[in-house]
Amino acid sequence: MQNGVYIQNISIPNLKVKKLYIKWNEKLNISIQEIIIIKKSQNEKTDISVKKANKFFKSLLLFDKWFEKIEINKIKFNDITGSFKYIDGEEGFLTASSKDFSLKSSLYFESHYFNAKIEEFYD
C-alpha cells in the first residue's frame, strides 16, 4: 500500500462513505470526505448504556497504536453535521452541530490516556 487505496463511494446498511483514502506508512492514515450515518427506523431507540460507553472508550486506545491520522471532513447523522480529526502526537478535534445543538472539542492522547477538552457545548 505504498501509494494507498482510494475508493470513491461505499454504501453498506446504515452507512455511506464518500471519497475514502487509506494508506499504510508505519501506521494507518485514513482520509474521508463524507460519512452519512442513516438511522435504521423512526421507532428504533438509540440507547447508550454505561457498558457500551465504557467499551467504546476502551477501544479508543487503538488510535494510539494503530493510527497515524484519521480525518473526516463531514459527518452527517439526521440533522447533525460534524467533522473529526486525529493526528498521532498532535491535538485533534471533534465538532458537531445542528439547529439546536453545538459541540466543539479538542482530542489528544497523553500517557496512553484519551483526553477530550470540551471547548463549547450547548443544547
Secondary structure, DSSP 4 states (H G I P E B T S, - for coil): --S-EEEEEEEETTEEEEEEEEEESSSEEEEEEEEEE--S-SS------HHHHHHHHHHTHHHHHHEEEEEEEEEEETTEEEEEEEETTS-EEEEEE-SS-EEEEEEEEETTEEEEEEEEEE-
